[in-house]
Amino acid sequence: MEAAAAAAGVQLGSSKPQIATQAEMAEARVPLAYRDQCAHLLIPLNKCRVSEFYLPWKCEPERHAYEKCQYELVMERMLQMQKIREAQEAKVKGGASIGLIPATAKLA
């Protein structure tokens, strides 16, 4: 994947900076799977959830901000993958491909 990304000229990873430090995430007991560029929004969301007994209508602004951040990360990854696929398709089309009918065949 990294070789394909390098060949396509696509930089892997997110353009968003990691705001929450590892120490902050460990102190807030954020699971490893959720320690991404949106973890700084997850920490106050989880605190709100605990203080409000997980009532879904209590922490809407925090939840919305976190979900928006997650959505932006997913869209960024999809755009990166699309650029890699387009570069690979252009490479295949531009290179010598083996067709079903040889170029030397005489098609009346």
A tleap script that builds the chain and sets N, CA, C and O, in Angstrom:
source leaprc.protein.ff14SB
mol = sequence {
  NMET GLU ALA ALA ALA ALA ALA ALA GLY VAL
  GLN LEU GLY SER SER LYS PRO GLN ILE ALA
  THR GLN ALA GLU MET ALA GLU ALA ARG VAL
  PRO LEU ALA TYR ARG ASP GLN CYS ALA HIE
  LEU LEU ILE PRO LEU ASN LYS CYS ARG VAL
  SER GLU PHE TYR LEU PRO TRP LYS CYS GLU
  PRO GLU ARG HIE ALA TYR GLU LYS CYS GLN
  TYR GLU LEU VAL MET GLU ARG MET LEU GLN
  MET GLN LYS ILE ARG GLU ALA GLN GLU ALA
  LYS VAL LYS GLY GLY ALA SER ILE GLY LEU
  ILE PRO ALA THR ALA LYS LEU CALA
}
set mol.1.N position { 0.830 -1.188 0.000 }
set mol.1.CA position { 0.000 0.000 0.000 }
set mol.1.C position { 0.872 1.248 0.000 }
set mol.1.O position { 0.593 2.203 -0.726 }
set mol.2.N position { 1.915 1.245 0.801 }
set mol.2.CA position { 2.782 2.410 0.873 }
set mol.2.C position { 3.507 2.637 -0.441 }
set mol.2.O position { 3.714 3.779 -0.851 }
set mol.3.N position { 3.899 1.533 -1.115 }
set mol.3.CA position { 4.576 1.673 -2.400 }
set mol.3.C position { 3.627 2.250 -3.439 }
set mol.3.O position { 4.019 3.095 -4.244 }
set mol.4.N position { 2.377 1.792 -3.422 }
set mol.4.CA position { 1.388 2.318 -4.358 }
set mol.4.C position { 1.113 3.790 -4.085 }
set mol.4.O position { 0.966 4.580 -5.018 }
set mol.5.N position { 1.045 4.160 -2.820 }
set mol.5.CA position { 0.809 5.554 -2.461 }
set mol.5.C position { 1.988 6.424 -2.887 }
set mol.5.O position { 1.797 7.536 -3.381 }
set mol.6.N position { 3.198 5.922 -2.698 }
set mol.6.CA position { 4.379 6.683 -3.094 }
set mol.6.C position { 4.427 6.851 -4.606 }
set mol.6.O position { 4.778 7.918 -5.111 }
set mol.7.N position { 4.065 5.773 -5.335 }
set mol.7.CA position { 4.054 5.849 -6.783 }
set mol.7.C position { 2.983 6.821 -7.272 }
set mol.7.O position { 3.162 7.492 -8.288 }
set mol.8.N position { 1.887 6.890 -6.551 }
set mol.8.CA position { 0.793 7.794 -6.935 }
set mol.8.C position { 1.053 9.219 -6.474 }
set mol.8.O position { 0.335 10.135 -6.874 }
set mol.9.N position { 2.057 9.421 -5.647 }
set mol.9.CA position { 2.337 10.751 -5.132 }
set mol.9.C position { 1.374 11.173 -4.040 }
set mol.9.O position { 1.169 12.367 -3.823 }
set mol.10.N position { 0.774 10.199 -3.343 }
set mol.10.CA position { -0.184 10.474 -2.285 }
set mol.10.C position { 0.503 10.275 -0.944 }
set mol.10.O position { 1.150 9.253 -0.714 }
set mol.11.N position { 0.362 11.246 -0.072 }
set mol.11.CA position { 0.933 11.130 1.262 }
set mol.11.C position { -0.065 10.418 2.164 }
set mol.11.O position { -1.197 10.875 2.326 }
set mol.12.N position { 0.352 9.302 2.751 }
set mol.12.CA position { -0.522 8.561 3.645 }
set mol.12.C position { -0.620 9.271 4.986 }
set mol.12.O position { 0.270 10.029 5.373 }
set mol.13.N position { -1.704 9.014 5.678 }
set mol.13.CA position { -1.911 9.630 6.978 }
set mol.13.C position { -2.853 10.814 6.859 }
set mol.13.O position { -3.263 11.207 5.767 }
set mol.14.N position { -3.177 11.358 7.993 }
set mol.14.CA position { -4.139 12.443 8.031 }
set mol.14.C position { -3.432 13.789 8.034 }
set mol.14.O position { -2.302 13.922 8.503 }
set mol.15.N position { -4.128 14.779 7.499 }
set mol.15.CA position { -3.584 16.134 7.539 }
set mol.15.C position { -3.903 16.805 8.870 }
set mol.15.O position { -3.351 17.858 9.188 }
set mol.16.N position { -4.806 16.185 9.654 }
set mol.16.CA position { -5.157 16.740 10.959 }
set mol.16.C position { -4.061 16.418 11.966 }
set mol.16.O position { -3.543 15.301 11.971 }
set mol.17.N position { -3.702 17.360 12.809 }
set mol.17.CA position { -2.675 17.075 13.820 }
set mol.17.C position { -3.252 16.281 14.991 }
set mol.17.O position { -4.448 16.344 15.276 }
set mol.18.N position { -2.386 15.545 15.653 }
set mol.18.CA position { -2.760 14.817 16.867 }
set mol.18.C position { -2.702 15.810 18.016 }
set mol.18.O position { -1.615 16.238 18.407 }
set mol.19.N position { -3.852 16.184 18.564 }
set mol.19.CA position { -3.903 17.221 19.597 }
set mol.19.C position { -3.716 16.631 20.993 }
set mol.19.O position { -2.935 17.154 21.789 }
set mol.20.N position { -4.426 15.551 21.291 }
set mol.20.CA position { -4.319 14.922 22.612 }
set mol.20.C position { -3.020 14.114 22.683 }
set mol.20.O position { -2.669 13.395 21.747 }
set mol.21.N position { -2.318 14.247 23.805 }
set mol.21.CA position { -1.078 13.495 23.977 }
set mol.21.C position { -1.392 12.073 24.448 }
set mol.21.O position { -2.505 11.781 24.886 }
set mol.22.N position { -0.404 11.210 24.350 }
set mol.22.CA position { -0.584 9.835 24.805 }
set mol.22.C position { -0.892 9.801 26.301 }
set mol.22.O position { -1.690 8.982 26.756 }
set mol.23.N position { -0.259 10.690 27.060 }
set mol.23.CA position { -0.498 10.727 28.509 }
set mol.23.C position { -1.941 11.140 28.817 }
set mol.23.O position { -2.582 10.569 29.700 }
set mol.24.N position { -2.441 12.133 28.085 }
set mol.24.CA position { -3.826 12.561 28.296 }
set mol.24.C position { -4.806 11.443 27.949 }
set mol.24.O position { -5.787 11.219 28.658 }
set mol.25.N position { -4.528 10.754 26.860 }
set mol.25.CA position { -5.426 9.663 26.452 }
set mol.25.C position { -5.373 8.502 27.436 }
set mol.25.O position { -6.393 7.874 27.721 }
set mol.26.N position { -4.185 8.221 27.951 }
set mol.26.CA position { -4.063 7.147 28.932 }
set mol.26.C position { -4.768 7.532 30.236 }
set mol.26.O position { -5.421 6.696 30.861 }
set mol.27.N position { -4.636 8.784 30.639 }
set mol.27.CA position { -5.288 9.251 31.861 }
set mol.27.C position { -6.817 9.203 31.726 }
set mol.27.O position { -7.522 8.896 32.687 }
set mol.28.N position { -7.316 9.507 30.531 }
set mol.28.CA position { -8.756 9.480 30.292 }
set mol.28.C position { -9.246 8.068 29.964 }
set mol.28.O position { -10.438 7.856 29.739 }
set mol.29.N position { -8.333 7.118 29.939 }
set mol.29.CA position { -8.646 5.711 29.666 }
set mol.29.C position { -9.326 5.528 28.315 }
set mol.29.O position { -10.300 4.787 28.187 }
set mol.30.N position { -8.793 6.216 27.313 }
set mol.30.CA position { -9.297 6.068 25.948 }
set mol.30.C position { -8.734 4.763 25.391 }
set mol.30.O position { -7.520 4.564 25.426 }
set mol.31.N position { -9.580 3.869 24.879 }
set mol.31.CA position { -9.076 2.616 24.311 }
set mol.31.C position { -8.126 2.883 23.141 }
set mol.31.O position { -8.245 3.897 22.454 }
set mol.32.N position { -7.195 1.973 22.925 }
set mol.32.CA position { -6.185 2.160 21.882 }
set mol.32.C position { -6.812 2.355 20.505 }
set mol.32.O position { -6.300 3.132 19.700 }
set mol.33.N position { -7.894 1.670 20.230 }
set mol.33.CA position { -8.526 1.767 18.917 }
set mol.33.C position { -9.090 3.161 18.649 }
set mol.33.O position { -9.306 3.515 17.490 }
set mol.34.N position { -9.332 3.951 19.677 }
set mol.34.CA position { -9.919 5.275 19.524 }
set mol.34.C position { -8.901 6.404 19.668 }
set mol.34.O position { -9.282 7.574 19.701 }
set mol.35.N position { -7.640 6.078 19.754 }
set mol.35.CA position { -6.597 7.098 19.919 }
set mol.35.C position { -6.150 7.600 18.554 }
set mol.35.O position { -5.077 7.245 18.067 }
set mol.36.N position { -6.970 8.415 17.958 }
set mol.36.CA position { -6.665 8.972 16.650 }
set mol.36.C position { -6.681 10.502 16.723 }
set mol.36.O position { -6.568 11.071 17.809 }
set mol.37.N position { -6.819 11.158 15.588 }
set mol.37.CA position { -6.791 12.614 15.557 }
set mol.37.C position { -8.036 13.236 16.184 }
set mol.37.O position { -8.080 14.451 16.380 }
set mol.38.N position { -9.046 12.428 16.502 }
set mol.38.CA position { -10.277 12.947 17.116 }
set mol.38.C position { -10.349 12.636 18.613 }
set mol.38.O position { -11.368 12.911 19.246 }
set mol.39.N position { -9.308 12.079 19.173 }
set mol.39.CA position { -9.332 11.695 20.591 }
set mol.39.C position { -9.496 12.901 21.503 }
set mol.39.O position { -10.059 12.782 22.591 }
set mol.40.N position { -9.012 14.059 21.073 }
set mol.40.CA position { -9.169 15.257 21.906 }
set mol.40.C position { -10.638 15.636 22.067 }
set mol.40.O position { -10.989 16.339 23.015 }
set mol.41.N position { -11.495 15.187 21.165 }
set mol.41.CA position { -12.935 15.428 21.286 }
set mol.41.C position { -13.638 14.294 22.030 }
set mol.41.O position { -14.702 14.492 22.617 }
set mol.42.N position { -13.043 13.121 21.999 }
set mol.42.CA position { -13.633 11.969 22.679 }
set mol.42.C position { -13.489 12.082 24.194 }
set mol.42.O position { -14.366 11.627 24.928 }
set mol.43.N position { -12.411 12.672 24.667 }
set mol.43.CA position { -12.180 12.781 26.114 }
set mol.43.C position { -13.298 13.577 26.799 }
set mol.43.O position { -13.878 13.077 27.763 }
set mol.44.N position { -13.626 14.796 26.344 }
set mol.44.CA position { -14.738 15.500 27.001 }
set mol.44.C position { -16.094 14.834 26.752 }
set mol.44.O position { -16.991 14.931 27.590 }
set mol.45.N position { -16.249 14.163 25.615 }
set mol.45.CA position { -17.497 13.456 25.347 }
set mol.45.C position { -17.699 12.332 26.351 }
set mol.45.O position { -18.797 12.165 26.884 }
set mol.46.N position { -16.655 11.563 26.612 }
set mol.46.CA position { -16.785 10.471 27.585 }
set mol.46.C position { -17.022 10.996 28.997 }
set mol.46.O position { -17.777 10.399 29.765 }
set mol.47.N position { -16.375 12.119 29.342 }
set mol.47.CA position { -16.620 12.711 30.665 }
set mol.47.C position { -18.073 13.161 30.790 }
set mol.47.O position { -18.701 12.969 31.831 }
set mol.48.N position { -18.596 13.754 29.736 }
set mol.48.CA position { -19.991 14.186 29.739 }
set mol.48.C position { -20.920 12.982 29.841 }
set mol.48.O position { -21.905 13.010 30.579 }
set mol.49.N position { -20.607 11.940 29.106 }
set mol.49.CA position { -21.444 10.737 29.146 }
set mol.49.C position { -21.513 10.152 30.555 }
set mol.49.O position { -22.587 9.774 31.024 }
set mol.50.N position { -20.374 10.082 31.222 }
set mol.50.CA position { -20.345 9.526 32.574 }
set mol.50.C position { -21.113 10.424 33.533 }
set mol.50.O position { -21.890 9.934 34.353 }
set mol.51.N position { -20.901 11.729 33.439 }
set mol.51.CA position { -21.572 12.639 34.373 }
set mol.51.C position { -23.081 12.716 34.131 }
set mol.51.O position { -23.843 13.018 35.049 }
set mol.52.N position { -23.508 12.444 32.908 }
set mol.52.CA position { -24.940 12.517 32.574 }
set mol.52.C position { -25.583 11.135 32.475 }
set mol.52.O position { -26.692 11.004 31.957 }
set mol.53.N position { -24.897 10.107 32.968 }
set mol.53.CA position { -25.429 8.742 33.003 }
set mol.53.C position { -25.814 8.219 31.615 }
set mol.53.O position { -26.794 7.491 31.465 }
set mol.54.N position { -25.023 8.606 30.600 }
set mol.54.CA position { -25.186 8.132 29.220 }
set mol.54.C position { -26.550 8.446 28.622 }
set mol.54.O position { -27.011 7.731 27.732 }
set mol.55.N position { -27.205 9.505 29.097 }
set mol.55.CA position { -28.463 9.918 28.487 }
set mol.55.C position { -28.143 10.504 27.104 }
set mol.55.O position { -27.375 11.462 27.012 }
set mol.56.N position { -28.714 9.952 26.037 }
set mol.56.CA position { -28.295 10.334 24.686 }
set mol.56.C position { -28.548 11.792 24.319 }
set mol.56.O position { -27.855 12.327 23.454 }
set mol.57.N position { -29.509 12.442 24.944 }
set mol.57.CA position { -29.812 13.827 24.579 }
set mol.57.C position { -29.010 14.837 25.389 }
set mol.57.O position { -29.155 16.040 25.172 }
set mol.58.N position { -28.173 14.388 26.313 }
set mol.58.CA position { -27.453 15.308 27.182 }
set mol.58.C position { -26.149 15.836 26.578 }
set mol.58.O position { -25.779 16.982 26.832 }
set mol.59.N position { -25.460 15.038 25.799 }
set mol.59.CA position { -24.129 15.415 25.309 }
set mol.59.C position { -24.107 15.581 23.789 }
set mol.59.O position { -23.128 15.217 23.138 }
set mol.60.N position { -25.160 16.116 23.237 }
set mol.60.CA position { -25.270 16.231 21.787 }
set mol.60.C position { -24.187 17.094 21.143 }
set mol.60.O position { -23.633 16.679 20.125 }
set mol.61.N position { -23.854 18.264 21.673 }
set mol.61.CA position { -22.807 19.068 21.011 }
set mol.61.C position { -21.448 18.360 20.972 }
set mol.61.O position { -20.741 18.415 19.965 }
set mol.62.N position { -21.091 17.695 22.075 }
set mol.62.CA position { -19.822 16.970 22.121 }
set mol.62.C position { -19.839 15.789 21.154 }
set mol.62.O position { -18.860 15.535 20.452 }
set mol.63.N position { -20.953 15.077 21.125 }
set mol.63.CA position { -21.069 13.914 20.236 }
set mol.63.C position { -21.036 14.361 18.771 }
set mol.63.O position { -20.396 13.719 17.938 }
set mol.64.N position { -21.710 15.435 18.468 }
set mol.64.CA position { -21.728 15.941 17.097 }
set mol.64.C position { -20.321 16.341 16.645 }
set mol.64.O position { -19.914 16.025 15.527 }
set mol.65.N position { -19.587 17.030 17.506 }
set mol.65.CA position { -18.222 17.448 17.160 }
set mol.65.C position { -17.330 16.233 16.922 }
set mol.65.O position { -16.540 16.214 15.978 }
set mol.66.N position { -17.458 15.209 17.786 }
set mol.66.CA position { -16.641 14.004 17.635 }
set mol.66.C position { -17.003 13.260 16.356 }
set mol.66.O position { -16.112 12.839 15.619 }
set mol.67.N position { -18.291 13.092 16.079 }
set mol.67.CA position { -18.705 12.363 14.884 }
set mol.67.C position { -18.337 13.115 13.606 }
set mol.67.O position { -18.022 12.498 12.589 }
set mol.68.N position { -18.378 14.437 13.657 }
set mol.68.CA position { -17.969 15.226 12.495 }
set mol.68.C position { -16.478 15.033 12.222 }
set mol.68.O position { -16.065 14.897 11.070 }
set mol.69.N position { -15.686 15.021 13.269 }
set mol.69.CA position { -14.245 14.795 13.127 }
set mol.69.C position { -13.984 13.417 12.533 }
set mol.69.O position { -13.158 13.275 11.632 }
set mol.70.N position { -14.684 12.403 13.034 }
set mol.70.CA position { -14.524 11.047 12.504 }
set mol.70.C position { -14.922 10.992 11.031 }
set mol.70.O position { -14.237 10.354 10.231 }
set mol.71.N position { -16.012 11.650 10.666 }
set mol.71.CA position { -16.477 11.684 9.284 }
set mol.71.C position { -15.430 12.319 8.375 }
set mol.71.O position { -15.170 11.820 7.280 }
set mol.72.N position { -14.830 13.420 8.828 }
set mol.72.CA position { -13.815 14.089 8.028 }
set mol.72.C position { -12.597 13.197 7.823 }
set mol.72.O position { -12.003 13.203 6.744 }
set mol.73.N position { -12.219 12.431 8.841 }
set mol.73.CA position { -11.096 11.499 8.693 }
set mol.73.C position { -11.416 10.410 7.681 }
set mol.73.O position { -10.572 10.065 6.855 }
set mol.74.N position { -12.622 9.868 7.736 }
set mol.74.CA position { -13.022 8.820 6.790 }
set mol.74.C position { -13.023 9.366 5.367 }
set mol.74.O position { -12.528 8.711 4.450 }
set mol.75.N position { -13.572 10.552 5.181 }
set mol.75.CA position { -13.616 11.141 3.844 }
set mol.75.C position { -12.207 11.411 3.315 }
set mol.75.O position { -11.948 11.251 2.122 }
set mol.76.N position { -11.312 11.813 4.188 }
set mol.76.CA position { -9.925 12.049 3.781 }
set mol.76.C position { -9.262 10.749 3.341 }
set mol.76.O position { -8.552 10.718 2.335 }
set mol.77.N position { -9.498 9.665 4.103 }
set mol.77.CA position { -8.936 8.367 3.718 }
set mol.77.C position { -9.524 7.876 2.392 }
set mol.77.O position { -8.813 7.296 1.572 }
set mol.78.N position { -10.804 8.105 2.188 }
set mol.78.CA position { -11.434 7.686 0.931 }
set mol.78.C position { -10.851 8.456 -0.250 }
set mol.78.O position { -10.636 7.882 -1.317 }
set mol.79.N position { -10.599 9.731 -0.071 }
set mol.79.CA position { -10.007 10.542 -1.125 }
set mol.79.C position { -8.595 10.059 -1.443 }
set mol.79.O position { -8.217 9.974 -2.612 }
set mol.80.N position { -7.815 9.743 -0.415 }
set mol.80.CA position { -6.473 9.211 -0.634 }
set mol.80.C position { -6.521 7.899 -1.408 }
set mol.80.O position { -5.733 7.688 -2.330 }
set mol.81.N position { -7.447 7.019 -1.031 }
set mol.81.CA position { -7.548 5.730 -1.717 }
set mol.81.C position { -7.995 5.920 -3.159 }
set mol.81.O position { -7.532 5.202 -4.045 }
set mol.82.N position { -8.875 6.859 -3.406 }
set mol.82.CA position { -9.326 7.129 -4.763 }
set mol.82.C position { -8.157 7.610 -5.631 }
set mol.82.O position { -8.026 7.198 -6.784 }
set mol.83.N position { -7.312 8.478 -5.075 }
set mol.83.CA position { -6.151 8.959 -5.825 }
set mol.83.C position { -5.189 7.823 -6.130 }
set mol.83.O position { -4.622 7.772 -7.221 }
set mol.84.N position { -4.995 6.907 -5.179 }
set mol.84.CA position { -4.108 5.762 -5.402 }
set mol.84.C position { -4.670 4.873 -6.497 }
set mol.84.O position { -3.935 4.434 -7.382 }
set mol.85.N position { -5.984 4.601 -6.443 }
set mol.85.CA position { -6.611 3.761 -7.476 }
set mol.85.C position { -6.496 4.404 -8.856 }
set mol.85.O position { -6.186 3.725 -9.835 }
set mol.86.N position { -6.744 5.703 -8.935 }
set mol.86.CA position { -6.650 6.389 -10.223 }
set mol.86.C position { -5.240 6.322 -10.774 }
set mol.86.O position { -5.054 6.131 -11.976 }
set mol.87.N position { -4.252 6.473 -9.922 }
set mol.87.CA position { -2.859 6.391 -10.367 }
set mol.87.C position { -2.527 4.985 -10.845 }
set mol.87.O position { -1.816 4.823 -11.837 }
set mol.88.N position { -3.032 3.961 -10.152 }
set mol.88.CA position { -2.780 2.587 -10.565 }
set mol.88.C position { -3.460 2.283 -11.898 }
set mol.88.O position { -2.886 1.610 -12.754 }
set mol.89.N position { -4.695 2.784 -12.069 }
set mol.89.CA position { -5.394 2.567 -13.335 }
set mol.89.C position { -4.681 3.272 -14.484 }
set mol.89.O position { -4.583 2.724 -15.582 }
set mol.90.N position { -4.187 4.470 -14.242 }
set mol.90.CA position { -3.453 5.192 -15.275 }
set mol.90.C position { -2.164 4.463 -15.617 }
set mol.90.O position { -1.743 4.448 -16.774 }
set mol.91.N position { -1.544 3.867 -14.629 }
set mol.91.CA position { -0.309 3.113 -14.856 }
set mol.91.C position { -0.587 1.877 -15.695 }
set mol.91.O position { 0.183 1.537 -16.593 }
set mol.92.N position { -1.700 1.203 -15.394 }
set mol.92.CA position { -2.053 -0.002 -16.147 }
set mol.92.C position { -2.434 0.356 -17.579 }
set mol.92.O position { -2.026 -0.336 -18.512 }
set mol.93.N position { -3.205 1.420 -17.771 }
set mol.93.CA position { -3.623 1.822 -19.112 }
set mol.93.C position { -2.444 2.332 -19.930 }
set mol.93.O position { -2.380 2.107 -21.138 }
set mol.94.N position { -1.535 2.999 -19.293 }
set mol.94.CA position { -0.388 3.559 -19.997 }
set mol.94.C position { 0.655 2.517 -20.344 }
set mol.94.O position { 1.379 2.660 -21.329 }
set mol.95.N position { 0.734 1.478 -19.545 }
set mol.95.CA position { 1.725 0.424 -19.772 }
set mol.95.C position { 1.250 -0.559 -20.821 }
set mol.95.O position { 0.121 -0.480 -21.306 }
set mol.96.N position { 2.117 -1.475 -21.159 }
set mol.96.CA position { 1.771 -2.503 -22.138 }
set mol.96.C position { 0.818 -3.495 -21.498 }
set mol.96.O position { 1.131 -4.127 -20.489 }
set mol.97.N position { -0.333 -3.616 -22.097 }
set mol.97.CA position { -1.305 -4.555 -21.571 }
set mol.97.C position { -1.473 -5.711 -22.553 }
set mol.97.O position { -1.277 -5.552 -23.758 }
set mol.98.N position { -1.832 -6.848 -22.032 }
set mol.98.CA position { -2.041 -8.024 -22.861 }
set mol.98.C position { -3.521 -8.093 -23.192 }
set mol.98.O position { -4.354 -8.340 -22.320 }
set mol.99.N position { -3.835 -7.875 -24.441 }
set mol.99.CA position { -5.217 -7.899 -24.869 }
set mol.99.C position { -5.640 -9.301 -25.278 }
set mol.99.O position { -4.816 -10.213 -25.351 }
set mol.100.N position { -6.910 -9.462 -25.539 }
set mol.100.CA position { -7.413 -10.759 -25.962 }
set mol.100.C position { -7.071 -11.042 -27.419 }
set mol.100.O position { -6.886 -12.198 -27.801 }
set mol.101.N position { -6.987 -9.999 -28.230 }
set mol.101.CA position { -6.659 -10.158 -29.642 }
set mol.101.C position { -5.278 -9.536 -29.870 }
set mol.101.O position { -5.081 -8.349 -29.613 }
set mol.102.N position { -4.329 -10.335 -30.349 }
set mol.102.CA position { -2.989 -9.793 -30.572 }
set mol.102.C position { -3.000 -8.680 -31.620 }
set mol.102.O position { -3.843 -8.666 -32.517 }
set mol.103.N position { -2.078 -7.771 -31.497 }
set mol.103.CA position { -1.990 -6.639 -32.430 }
set mol.103.C position { -1.642 -7.101 -33.836 }
set mol.103.O position { -1.955 -6.407 -34.804 }
set mol.104.N position { -1.006 -8.249 -33.968 }
set mol.104.CA position { -0.585 -8.750 -35.281 }
set mol.104.C position { -1.719 -9.457 -36.023 }
set mol.104.O position { -1.575 -9.772 -37.205 }
set mol.105.N position { -2.833 -9.709 -35.357 }
set mol.105.CA position { -3.937 -10.405 -35.999 }
set mol.105.C position { -4.580 -9.491 -37.040 }
set mol.105.O position { -4.708 -8.283 -36.841 }
set mol.106.N position { -4.981 -10.106 -38.162 }
set mol.106.CA position { -5.620 -9.342 -39.231 }
set mol.106.C position { -7.112 -9.474 -39.089 }
set mol.106.O position { -7.682 -10.552 -39.260 }
set mol.107.N position { -7.731 -8.368 -38.774 }
set mol.107.CA position { -9.179 -8.352 -38.605 }
set mol.107.C position { -9.784 -7.742 -39.872 }
set mol.107.O position { -9.880 -6.520 -39.983 }
set mol.108.N position { -10.181 -8.562 -40.800 }
set mol.108.CA position { -10.708 -8.154 -42.101 }
set mol.108.C position { -11.324 -6.826 -42.000 }
set mol.108.O position { -11.829 -6.302 -42.993 }
savepdb mol mol.pdb
quit
